[in-house]
Amino acid sequence: MTTQPQQFDFYEFFAGGGMARMGLGKQWNCLFANDFDPKKGASYAANFGDDALHIGDVAKVQPAQLPGKAMLAWGSFPCQDLSLAGNGKGLAGSRSGVFWAFWDLLTRLRAEQRMPPIIALENVSGLVTSHRGKDLTTLIECLANAGYRVGALEVDAAHFVPQSRPRLFIIAVQKTVPMPRGVTTRTPNPAWHRRQLQDVVEALPVSVRKSWVWWKLPMPEGAVPHLEELIEDAPTSVALHSATQTQQLLDMMTAANLAKVHEAARTGARQVGTLYKRTRLGTQRAEIRFDGISGCLRTPSGGSSRQIVMLIQGKQIRSRLISARETARLMGIPESYQLPDKYNEAYHLTGDGVVVPVVAHLARHILEPLALSARHAVTETQQSASHDTSLRAA
């Protein structure tokens, strides 16, 4: 007889196109999904249906709208005020500060004994250093004071897909849940816990520090695909640049970047590079890489923030915007996923999301063991209560 895998319920906040849902996989059942953006919501509905979906401001969501009691609340809250390219306002900003509305909603579930035993938050690595670590400290204190053990990991998507995309994942579990063996470590692992994160933890108030845990996460197995494997031969969402446009990009390169192009051309083989236009000391430059990994996808707020693909074979040098499907592949999104028809909407959807294989790895090694432990703890409590009731009746 085949044993069916256990399924856990979860709420998905700041859901975007549902990438956290994809990463969690079939073992997790979405009870409620929320996002403010109707365009992202349309993509979510097209791929998962709209039964659990609510489009609207999280600050206006009421506890009664959240069905059942979820095992997990996932929140990939906005990063604009925390990113390096942001305004530096941190959790006090109008975008990233929406975290507080999300947190208020969760804490209101406590009165109904429905606060999820596991909370997972995802954001840019800039959260670690935002306001010299004070923003991250504030989040940790909120979770600890609400009765959670808290830990964080910085995971670069480059371990899973050919994209340089470091992100911070904060995972918290209620202190009443027995900690399963093998999910924590006494010693931080530099692969997931860089020095800046360790500094924030070491500076925590003693009472809060007692609630901190170092999550243990193995390195992923298997080879990461090369960027070239994800590049489309004839994408439909973008067209090749003209020769003049390509030359303009070459003219914007420093000598060091131009040397990378010439070296790629000398191989004679097909070479794929990606580049961004960035402003350095008041001058816009085109910076390229040929290491088989793309730069970090970012939501397009202007022409300079869209990633460009450069295709080189011998003396032939061509360029174009990265295609919508290529951005999806860099996020680990399956080919069956329906992307928006409009290029900018597709780019915004993928560039603002979470990498699917990263979520899957965290789910397998941390979230699912915690969920099993939480479920067993509830079952044992219920059995004990039933036994006590039987004894009193006897």
Residue pairs with C-beta under 8 A, 6 or more apart in sequence:
5 26
5 27
6 27
6 371
6 372
6 375
7 26
7 27
7 28
7 29
8 27
8 28
8 29
8 71
8 72
8 368
8 371
8 375
9 28
9 29
9 30
9 31
9 68
9 69
9 70
9 71
9 72
10 24
10 28
10 29
10 30
10 31
10 70
10 71
10 72
10 73
10 74
10 116
11 30
11 31
11 32
11 33
11 34
11 66
11 70
11 72
11 73
11 74
11 116
12 18
12 20
12 21
12 30
12 32
12 33
12 34
12 74
13 33
13 34
13 58
13 73
13 74
13 75
13 76
13 77
13 102
14 34
14 35
14 36
14 58
14 75
14 76
14 77
14 78
14 102
15 21
15 33
15 34
15 35
15 40
15 44
15 53
15 76
16 35
16 37
16 40
16 44
16 76
16 349
16 352
16 353
16 354
17 40
17 43
17 44
17 47
17 333
17 337
17 349
17 350
17 353
18 33
18 43
18 44
18 47
18 48
19 331
19 333
19 353
19 354
19 355
19 356
19 359
20 74
20 76
20 122
20 354
20 359
21 28
21 30
21 33
21 48
22 333
22 334
22 337
22 356
22 359
23 332
23 354
23 355
23 356
23 357
23 358
23 359
23 360
23 362
23 363
24 72
24 74
24 359
24 360
24 363
24 367
25 360
25 363
27 363
27 368
28 72
28 363
30 48
30 52
31 52
31 66
31 67
31 68
31 70
32 52
32 54
32 65
32 66
32 67
32 70
33 44
33 48
33 52
33 53
33 54
34 53
34 54
34 55
34 56
34 58
34 61
35 41
35 44
35 53
35 55
36 55
36 56
36 57
36 58
37 55
38 55
39 340
39 345
39 348
39 349
40 348
40 349
40 352
41 50
41 53
41 55
42 340
43 338
43 339
43 340
43 345
43 349
44 50
44 53
45 53
46 338
47 337
47 338
54 61
54 65
57 101
58 98
58 101
58 102
58 105
59 98
59 101
59 104
61 105
63 105
63 108
63 109
63 112
63 114
66 105
66 109
66 114
68 114
69 113
69 114
69 116
70 114
70 116
71 116
71 117
71 118
71 371
71 374
71 375
72 116
72 117
72 118
72 119
72 120
72 367
72 371
73 106
73 116
73 118
73 119
73 120
74 120
74 122
75 99
75 102
75 119
75 120
75 121
75 122
76 121
76 122
76 123
76 353
76 354
77 96
77 98
77 99
77 102
77 121
77 122
77 123
78 95
78 96
78 98
79 86
79 95
79 96
79 123
79 124
79 126
79 127
80 86
80 87
80 93
80 95
80 96
81 87
81 88
81 89
81 90
81 91
81 92
81 93
81 94
81 95
81 96
81 97
82 90
82 91
82 93
82 96
82 123
82 124
82 126
82 127
82 130
82 135
83 124
83 126
84 124
84 126
85 298
86 93
86 96
86 126
87 93
88 130
89 96
89 97
90 96
90 130
90 131
90 134
90 135
91 97
91 99
91 100
91 130
91 135
91 138
91 139
96 123
99 121
99 139
103 142
106 115
106 116
106 119
107 115
107 146
109 115
109 116
110 146
115 146
115 174
117 173
117 174
117 176
117 177
117 370
117 371
117 374
118 171
118 172
118 173
118 174
118 177
118 367
118 370
118 371
118 374
119 143
119 148
119 170
119 171
119 172
119 173
120 169
120 170
120 171
120 172
120 362
120 367
121 139
121 169
121 170
121 171
121 172
122 167
122 168
122 169
122 170
122 354
123 167
123 168
124 166
124 167
124 168
125 154
125 166
125 167
125 168
127 135
127 136
127 139
127 168
128 136
128 154
128 168
128 194
128 196
128 197
128 200
129 196
130 136
133 196
133 199
133 200
133 203
136 152
136 168
136 200
137 200
137 203
137 204
137 208
139 170
140 150
140 152
140 170
140 204
140 208
140 211
140 212
141 204
141 205
141 208
143 150
143 170
143 172
143 211
144 150
144 207
144 208
144 211
144 212
145 208
147 174
147 175
147 176
148 172
148 173
148 174
148 175
148 211
149 172
149 173
149 174
149 175
149 179
149 211
149 212
149 213
150 170
150 171
150 172
150 211
150 212
150 213
151 170
151 171
151 172
151 184
151 212
151 213
151 214
151 215
152 168
152 169
152 170
152 171
152 193
152 197
152 215
153 168
153 169
153 171
153 192
153 193
153 215
153 217
153 362
154 166
154 167
154 168
154 169
154 192
154 193
154 194
154 197
155 166
155 167
155 169
155 192
155 217
155 358
155 361
155 362
156 164
156 165
156 166
156 167
157 163
157 164
157 165
157 166
157 167
157 332
157 355
157 357
157 358
158 164
158 165
158 224
158 293
159 219
159 220
159 224
159 358
160 220
160 224
160 332
160 355
160 357
160 358
160 361
161 224
161 225
161 329
161 330
161 331
161 332
161 355
161 357
162 224
162 225
162 226
162 227
162 229
162 230
162 292
162 293
162 294
162 330
163 293
163 294
163 295
163 296
163 297
163 330
163 331
163 355
164 293
164 294
164 295
164 296
165 296
165 297
165 355
167 354
167 355
167 358
168 197
169 358
169 362
171 215
171 362
171 366
171 367
171 370
173 179
173 370
173 374
174 374
175 211
176 377
177 370
177 373
177 374
177 377
178 373
178 376
178 377
179 213
179 373
180 369
180 370
180 372
180 373
182 216
182 369
183 215
183 216
183 365
183 366
183 369
183 370
184 213
184 214
184 215
184 216
185 214
185 215
185 216
186 214
187 214
188 197
188 198
188 201
188 214
189 214
189 216
189 217
191 219
192 215
192 217
193 214
201 209
201 212
204 212
215 366
216 365
217 361
217 362
217 365
217 366
218 365
220 357
220 361
226 292
227 272
227 274
227 292
227 293
227 294
228 270
228 272
228 292
230 326
230 329
230 330
231 272
231 309
231 311
231 326
232 323
232 325
232 326
235 320
235 323
235 324
235 325
235 326
236 323
237 323
237 324
237 325
237 343
237 346
238 320
238 321
238 322
238 323
238 324
238 343
239 320
240 318
240 319
240 320
241 249
241 318
241 319
241 320
245 319
246 310
246 317
246 318
246 319
249 275
249 277
249 286
249 308
249 310
249 319
250 258
250 261
250 286
250 317
252 277
252 284
252 285
252 286
253 261
253 285
253 286
253 287
253 288
254 285
254 287
257 275
257 285
257 286
257 287
257 288
260 273
260 288
260 289
260 290
261 273
261 288
261 310
261 312
261 317
263 290
264 271
264 273
264 290
264 312
265 271
265 312
265 314
265 315
265 317
268 313
268 314
269 313
270 311
270 312
270 313
271 290
271 311
271 312
271 313
272 290
272 309
272 310
272 311
272 312
273 288
273 289
273 290
273 309
273 310
273 312
274 288
274 289
274 294
274 295
274 307
274 308
274 309
274 310
274 322
275 286
275 287
275 288
275 289
275 295
275 307
275 308
275 310
276 286
276 287
276 295
276 304
276 305
276 307
276 308
277 284
277 285
277 286
277 287
277 303
277 304
277 308
278 284
278 285
278 287
278 304
279 285
279 304
284 304
286 308
288 310
289 295
294 307
294 322
294 330
295 307
297 307
297 327
297 330
297 331
297 347
297 350
297 351
298 305
298 307
298 351
299 305
299 347
299 348
299 351
299 352
300 306
300 344
300 347
300 348
300 351
306 321
306 322
306 347
307 321
307 322
307 327
308 319
308 320
308 321
308 322
309 319
309 320
309 321
309 322
309 323
309 326
310 317
310 318
310 319
311 317
311 318
311 319
311 320
312 318
321 343
324 339
324 340
324 343
324 346
324 347
324 350
325 335
325 339
327 346
327 347
327 350
327 351
328 337
328 339
328 346
328 350
329 335
330 350
331 350
331 353
331 354
331 355
331 356
332 355
332 356
332 357
332 358
333 350
333 356
334 356
339 346
339 349
339 350
340 346
340 349
